[in-house]
Every structure is written in C-alpha cells, then in structure tokens.
Amino acid sequence: MTLIAFELSGEHSVIPCAEVIGALEAEEIDFLIYRQFDRLLIIETYKSNIPLMDVLTRRLSMTWHILQVLGICDAAAPDIIKMVESVEIDHDRSLTYRIRTKKIKRKNQISSEDLERGIGKVFYDNGYKADLKNPDVEYRAVLSGGECIFGKILGSIDRSAFEHRNPSNKPFFYPGVVMPRLARAMVNIARTKRGGIVMDPYCGTGGILVEAGLIGAVTLGCDIQKKIIMGGQMNLDYYSVDYSILLQDAGNMALRDVCVDCIVTDPPYGRSAIIWARSLDHLMRYSLKEIYRVLRPGGRAVVVSECHLEDLAVEVGFHVDKVFIQRVHRSLTRRITVLDKVL
C-alpha cells in the first residue's frame, strides 16, 4: 500500500475533496481515506494504482498537485529535515530534482526558502543534482494543520486550460452559466466514467457537456430553446466531443427508461430565462421525475439550484447524498444537490 496526497484548491471548503473522491470512484481505484488536512486529502491505495494518477491529473479541476507521500511529520524545520533524511529517495541519480514548499494559508512561521535549502542539502549530500528551472522530478513539502506532508509530484493539474474555456472564450456565449472548473467538478462528483453516458437535460450552451466529453464520456443534451441548442452545438463541435442534442422539454423527455449513467445539470432556476412551465416548482417537480426515470439504478444526478430540492427529490425516489452551498455573489447562492438512484 502507498499514500497519495491531493493538494486541493481553496475555492470551496468541501467541493474539491468531493471531486477527488468522485473521480477515484469513477476510475474504480480502490482506496481508503487516510487523513484530511486543510486543503489536503490523503488516501491509501495500492502501489499498482499510481499510474492511474496521470488519468486523474487530466480529470480534476479543483486540485493543484497529486503527490506520492514519502513522509509526514510535525511542521517544525528540524523535524522536517530529519524526516526527509529518513525517507527512501528512489529516482535515478542521473535525474535532476527541485524542491518546493507550500504553506496552507501561510500560518506557519517557517521560511519557505530556508526549508527548501535544507531539504535540498539532504538531496545534494546523497549525490542528487538540482535544476530549479526544468527538473526531471519535483518534490513538495506542504505545511497544513501543524503537520508537514513531504512527497514526490505524480501529476499537476493544468488549471489554465479551464480559464481558456471560460464562457466568453467559446464560439457561442450566453451569460449566467456555470464556469468550467465547477462544471468539471460536478461531472467528477457524478462519478462520470470514460465511455459512460452523461446527460444534461438543461444543456444550454453545452458547458457541462464539454467538460464531460473532454474526459471521454458520451454526452447527451436537451433544451427547449432552439437558438440555445444551436449555440450549444457550436461549442461542442469546437471542442470535438462526442455528443447528441435534442430539442425537447426536460419535464417530458423522448427517452426510454434507465438509459443514461449519470446526469449533471444547471436548470434555469430563478433566473431571467424563458421558462416553459406553469411555475419553477412545476418545472423542477416534473424534470426531477424525468431525471429519475431515465437514470440507471446506481446512477447519480448532480443538480444546481437556488432553492431546496431535497423534498422533491426524495418524493420521486432519490436518496439525497450531499448538498453543497456555493456563494457566487451577494444576490446568488447556489445549492449543488447530489442525488443517488439506489439499486
């Protein structure tokens, strides 16, 4: 067994951790949660699963780095140096290295530069050569919650790629949509599998489907507005994902029962959008029934709203797994509800 640490972003207190767990489950990686720190999740898994961390690097959006943990100790400089001296450094001496430190919320008074020099001296004394610009192997010491986690980087997430896919950078733009990093996190929380069928019954401009398609899912979208459907097709074509889009009512979908693996959606709940329903309550009541109907047993739906959906979801048969609260700005707070269709 080996320990793997996920250095999480701080853009939400719990969503980044939930995203990692969903992605691990989607990739069918056997793991146990070993420990959790502020912005750090450490799992225990088989060493044979390490190559799959490269897959997770391409999936995750709210993680900075994935580390193979080599040691954990108190966040005091002498203890950290002693711990590093005791770990097994197993990369070839012909490969160069770099040491970087990260202090979560900068609470620790240790000098990052001094700590990097101290750890680097241990490596140098063991015959390793440093390269601060383009190293072959990079190590990180992450200080969080009074402890230090030292490890080798297995992968780093290219977060800038999500910025390049911001709504305003896409061929078709429409305001008020979920940003790409959150869309990808929701896709992962839904335990989307590569090759699995992901549906968004309120697909709009296709932002959620783009993120699902880029990790290898087959995507299916629905919307009731023809103009928006055409714009969504432009975006999906631009990113070359596998998709189908239907012009139809989310509350009365022309799909057979239990035909999709998971559903991720951001309905136009409480926004200045055209709502083809008697009321928003009517819209969500009937669309949740349809979501339950087309979702396969064991599948998961992740639904964004501005209001409580739990009672309606339970009424149609769902088990409410989690509800995440995300404050967007003063007048908008999102509720991200995770619903399971139990076997």
C-alpha positions as CSV (number, residue, x, y, z in Angstrom):
1,M,0.0,0.0,0.0
2,T,1.1,3.6,-0.6
3,L,-0.1,7.1,0.4
4,I,-1.3,9.6,-2.2
5,A,-1.9,13.3,-1.3
6,F,-4.2,15.6,-3.3
7,E,-3.2,19.3,-2.8
8,L,-6.6,20.9,-3.1
9,S,-7.6,24.4,-4.2
10,G,-9.2,26.7,-1.7
11,E,-12.1,27.9,-3.9
12,H,-14.6,25.9,-1.8
13,S,-14.3,24.2,1.5
14,V,-15.6,20.8,0.5
15,I,-16.3,20.5,-3.2
16,P,-12.6,19.9,-4.2
17,C,-12.4,16.9,-1.8
18,A,-15.7,15.6,-3.1
19,E,-14.5,15.9,-6.6
20,V,-11.4,13.8,-5.9
21,I,-13.5,11.1,-4.3
22,G,-16.0,11.0,-7.2
23,A,-13.1,10.8,-9.7
24,L,-11.5,7.9,-7.8
25,E,-14.7,6.1,-7.7
26,A,-15.4,6.7,-11.4
27,E,-11.9,5.3,-12.3
28,E,-12.6,2.3,-9.9
29,I,-9.5,2.9,-7.9
30,D,-9.6,1.1,-4.6
31,F,-8.7,3.5,-1.8
32,L,-9.3,4.4,1.8
33,I,-9.2,7.9,3.2
34,Y,-6.1,8.1,5.3
35,R,-6.2,11.6,6.6
36,Q,-7.6,15.0,5.8
37,F,-6.0,18.4,6.5
38,D,-6.9,21.9,5.4
39,R,-6.7,21.7,1.6
40,L,-5.2,18.3,1.6
41,L,-6.7,14.8,1.2
42,I,-4.5,11.8,1.7
43,I,-5.7,8.4,0.6
44,E,-4.2,4.9,1.0
45,T,-4.2,2.8,-2.2
46,Y,-2.2,0.0,-3.9
47,K,1.0,1.0,-5.5
48,S,-0.2,-0.5,-8.8
49,N,-2.8,2.3,-8.9
50,I,-0.1,5.0,-9.1
51,P,-0.1,5.1,-13.0
52,L,-3.8,6.0,-12.8
53,M,-2.9,9.2,-11.1
54,D,-2.0,10.6,-14.5
55,V,-5.6,9.9,-15.6
56,L,-6.8,11.9,-12.5
57,T,-4.5,14.7,-13.4
58,R,-6.4,15.1,-16.7
59,R,-9.8,14.8,-14.9
60,L,-9.6,17.0,-11.9
61,S,-10.2,20.8,-11.8
62,M,-10.0,21.8,-8.2
63,T,-6.7,20.2,-7.3
64,W,-3.2,21.7,-7.7
65,H,-0.9,18.6,-7.4
66,I,-1.0,14.9,-6.8
67,L,1.8,13.6,-4.6
68,Q,3.2,10.2,-3.6
69,V,3.6,10.8,0.1
70,L,7.1,9.9,1.4
71,G,6.7,11.2,4.9
72,I,4.5,13.0,7.4
73,C,5.8,14.9,10.5
74,D,5.3,17.9,12.7
75,A,5.6,21.2,10.9
76,A,8.9,22.2,12.6
77,A,12.0,22.7,10.5
78,P,14.3,20.2,12.5
79,D,11.6,17.5,12.3
80,I,11.1,18.0,8.6
81,I,14.8,17.8,7.8
82,K,15.1,14.7,10.0
83,M,12.1,13.1,8.2
84,V,13.5,13.8,4.8
85,E,16.8,12.3,5.8
86,S,14.9,9.1,6.7
87,V,12.8,8.7,3.5
88,E,13.7,6.5,0.6
89,I,14.6,8.6,-2.5
90,D,14.2,6.2,-5.3
91,H,14.7,8.3,-8.5
92,D,17.8,7.7,-10.6
93,R,20.8,10.0,-9.7
94,S,21.1,11.0,-13.4
95,L,17.8,12.8,-13.0
96,T,17.6,16.3,-11.7
97,Y,15.3,17.5,-8.9
98,R,13.6,20.6,-7.5
99,I,12.2,21.2,-4.0
100,R,9.2,23.5,-3.4
101,T,7.3,24.2,-0.2
102,K,3.7,25.3,0.3
103,K,2.2,26.8,3.4
104,I,-1.5,26.5,3.6
105,K,-2.9,29.9,4.5
106,R,0.6,30.9,5.4
107,K,0.1,30.2,9.1
108,N,3.5,28.6,9.7
109,Q,6.4,30.9,10.5
110,I,9.0,28.6,8.8
111,S,10.8,30.3,6.0
112,S,10.0,28.5,2.7
113,E,13.3,29.4,1.2
114,D,15.3,28.1,4.2
115,L,13.3,24.9,4.3
116,E,13.8,24.3,0.5
117,R,17.6,24.9,1.0
118,G,17.6,22.5,4.0
119,I,15.8,19.7,2.1
120,G,17.9,20.4,-1.0
121,K,21.1,19.9,1.0
122,V,19.9,16.4,2.0
123,F,19.4,15.5,-1.6
124,Y,22.7,17.1,-2.6
125,D,24.6,15.2,0.1
126,N,23.1,12.0,-1.3
127,G,24.5,12.7,-4.8
128,Y,21.5,14.2,-6.5
129,K,21.7,17.3,-8.7
130,A,19.2,20.2,-8.6
131,D,17.7,22.0,-11.6
132,L,15.4,24.9,-10.5
133,K,14.1,25.7,-13.9
134,N,13.4,22.3,-15.7
135,P,13.8,19.4,-13.3
136,D,13.1,15.8,-14.1
137,V,11.5,15.2,-10.7
138,E,9.8,17.7,-8.3
139,Y,9.2,17.3,-4.6
140,R,6.9,19.3,-2.4
141,A,6.7,19.9,1.3
142,V,3.2,21.0,2.2
143,L,2.6,22.5,5.6
144,S,-1.0,22.3,6.8
145,G,-2.7,21.9,10.2
146,G,0.6,21.8,12.2
147,E,2.0,19.0,10.1
148,C,4.2,18.6,7.0
149,I,3.5,16.2,4.2
150,F,6.5,15.6,2.0
151,G,6.2,13.9,-1.3
152,K,7.1,13.5,-5.0
153,I,4.8,15.0,-7.6
154,L,3.0,12.4,-9.7
155,G,1.0,15.0,-11.6
156,S,-0.1,18.6,-11.7
157,I,-3.4,19.9,-13.0
158,D,-3.4,22.4,-15.8
159,R,-5.9,24.9,-14.3
160,S,-5.2,27.4,-17.1
161,A,-7.0,25.1,-19.6
162,F,-10.2,25.8,-17.7
163,E,-9.7,29.5,-17.9
164,H,-9.3,29.2,-21.7
165,R,-12.7,27.5,-21.8
166,N,-14.4,30.3,-19.9
167,P,-17.9,31.1,-21.4
168,S,-16.7,34.3,-23.0
169,N,-14.0,32.5,-24.9
170,K,-16.3,30.0,-26.6
171,P,-17.8,30.4,-30.0
172,F,-21.3,30.9,-28.6
173,F,-21.7,32.9,-25.4
174,Y,-24.7,33.2,-23.1
175,P,-24.4,34.8,-19.6
176,G,-25.2,33.1,-16.3
177,V,-23.7,29.7,-16.9
178,V,-21.6,27.6,-14.6
179,M,-17.8,28.2,-15.1
180,P,-15.7,25.3,-16.5
181,R,-13.9,24.4,-13.2
182,L,-17.1,24.0,-11.3
183,A,-18.8,22.2,-14.3
184,R,-15.9,19.7,-14.3
185,A,-16.0,19.2,-10.6
186,M,-19.7,18.4,-10.8
187,V,-19.0,15.9,-13.6
188,N,-16.5,14.2,-11.4
189,I,-18.8,14.3,-8.3
190,A,-21.3,12.5,-10.5
191,R,-18.8,9.6,-10.9
192,T,-18.7,10.0,-14.7
193,K,-16.9,7.2,-16.4
194,R,-14.9,7.3,-19.6
195,G,-17.3,5.9,-22.2
196,G,-20.3,6.4,-19.9
197,I,-23.4,8.3,-21.0
198,V,-23.8,11.7,-19.3
199,M,-26.9,13.7,-19.8
200,D,-27.7,17.4,-19.2
201,P,-31.5,18.0,-19.6
202,Y,-30.9,21.8,-19.5
203,C,-27.8,21.8,-21.5
204,G,-28.0,25.4,-22.7
205,T,-24.6,26.4,-24.3
206,G,-23.2,22.9,-23.6
207,G,-20.6,23.9,-20.9
208,I,-21.3,20.9,-18.7
209,L,-21.3,18.5,-21.7
210,V,-18.0,20.0,-22.9
211,E,-16.3,19.1,-19.6
212,A,-17.9,15.6,-19.5
213,G,-16.9,15.0,-23.1
214,L,-13.3,16.1,-22.6
215,I,-12.8,13.3,-20.0
216,G,-14.1,10.7,-22.5
217,A,-17.8,10.5,-21.7
218,V,-20.5,10.2,-24.3
219,T,-22.8,13.2,-23.8
220,L,-26.5,13.8,-24.4
221,G,-28.1,17.3,-24.0
222,C,-31.6,18.6,-24.1
223,D,-33.0,22.1,-24.2
224,I,-36.3,23.7,-25.2
225,Q,-34.8,26.8,-26.9
226,K,-33.8,26.3,-30.5
227,K,-31.4,29.2,-30.5
228,I,-29.6,28.0,-27.4
229,I,-29.4,24.4,-28.8
230,M,-27.7,25.7,-32.0
231,G,-25.2,27.7,-29.9
232,G,-24.5,24.6,-27.7
233,Q,-23.8,22.6,-30.9
234,M,-21.3,25.2,-32.0
235,N,-19.4,24.9,-28.7
236,L,-19.5,21.1,-28.6
237,D,-18.2,20.9,-32.2
238,Y,-15.4,23.4,-31.3
239,Y,-14.1,21.1,-28.6
240,S,-14.7,17.9,-30.7
241,V,-16.6,16.0,-28.0
242,D,-19.0,13.0,-28.6
243,Y,-22.5,14.4,-28.2
244,S,-26.1,14.4,-29.3
245,I,-28.6,17.2,-28.6
246,L,-32.4,17.1,-28.6
247,L,-34.8,19.9,-28.7
248,Q,-37.3,18.9,-26.0
249,D,-38.9,19.6,-22.7
250,A,-36.9,18.4,-19.7
251,G,-40.2,17.5,-18.0
252,N,-41.3,15.2,-20.8
253,M,-38.2,13.7,-22.5
254,A,-38.4,11.4,-25.5
255,L,-36.0,8.9,-24.0
256,R,-36.6,5.3,-22.8
257,D,-36.3,4.4,-19.2
258,V,-32.9,3.8,-17.4
259,C,-30.8,4.8,-20.5
260,V,-28.2,7.2,-19.0
261,D,-25.4,6.6,-16.5
262,C,-25.4,10.0,-14.7
263,I,-26.9,13.4,-15.0
264,V,-25.3,16.8,-14.4
265,T,-27.4,19.9,-14.9
266,D,-27.8,23.6,-14.1
267,P,-31.5,24.3,-14.7
268,P,-32.6,28.0,-15.3
269,Y,-33.9,28.1,-11.7
270,G,-34.8,31.6,-10.6
271,R,-33.0,33.3,-13.4
272,S,-34.2,35.8,-16.1
273,A,-34.7,33.0,-18.6
274,I,-37.6,31.7,-20.7
275,I,-39.3,29.1,-18.6
276,W,-41.8,26.9,-20.5
277,A,-43.7,25.8,-17.4
278,R,-46.5,26.9,-15.1
279,S,-44.0,27.7,-12.4
280,L,-40.5,26.9,-11.3
281,D,-41.8,24.4,-8.8
282,H,-43.7,22.7,-11.5
283,L,-40.6,22.8,-13.7
284,M,-38.4,21.1,-11.1
285,R,-41.0,18.6,-9.9
286,Y,-41.6,17.2,-13.4
287,S,-38.0,17.4,-14.5
288,L,-36.8,15.5,-11.4
289,K,-39.3,12.8,-12.2
290,E,-37.9,12.5,-15.7
291,I,-34.3,12.6,-14.4
292,Y,-35.2,9.7,-12.1
293,R,-36.9,7.8,-14.8
294,V,-34.1,7.9,-17.4
295,L,-31.2,7.4,-14.9
296,R,-30.0,3.9,-14.5
297,P,-30.1,2.2,-11.0
298,G,-26.9,3.1,-9.1
299,G,-26.6,6.3,-11.1
300,R,-26.1,9.7,-9.7
301,A,-27.6,13.1,-10.6
302,V,-25.9,16.4,-9.6
303,V,-28.3,19.3,-9.8
304,V,-27.7,23.0,-9.3
305,S,-30.5,25.2,-7.9
306,E,-31.1,28.3,-5.9
307,C,-33.7,26.6,-3.7
308,H,-34.1,23.4,-1.7
309,L,-34.7,20.4,-3.9
310,E,-34.3,17.7,-1.3
311,D,-38.0,17.1,-0.5
312,L,-39.0,17.0,-4.2
313,A,-36.0,14.6,-4.9
314,V,-37.0,12.2,-2.1
315,E,-40.6,12.3,-3.3
316,V,-39.7,11.0,-6.7
317,G,-37.4,8.2,-5.2
318,F,-33.9,9.7,-4.9
319,H,-31.6,9.4,-2.0
320,V,-30.0,12.8,-1.1
321,D,-26.3,12.1,-0.7
322,K,-24.9,15.7,-0.2
323,V,-25.8,19.3,-0.6
324,F,-23.0,21.8,-1.3
325,I,-23.6,25.5,-0.8
326,Q,-21.7,27.9,-3.0
327,R,-22.0,31.7,-2.6
328,V,-21.5,33.2,-6.0
329,H,-22.2,36.9,-5.1
330,R,-24.4,38.9,-2.8
331,S,-27.6,38.0,-4.6
332,L,-26.8,34.5,-5.7
333,T,-26.1,31.4,-3.7
334,R,-26.1,28.0,-5.5
335,R,-27.1,24.7,-4.0
336,I,-25.5,21.8,-5.6
337,T,-27.5,18.7,-4.7
338,V,-26.1,15.2,-5.2
339,L,-28.8,12.6,-5.7
340,D,-28.4,8.8,-5.9
341,K,-30.8,6.4,-7.5
342,V,-30.2,3.4,-5.2
343,L,-30.1,-0.1,-6.6
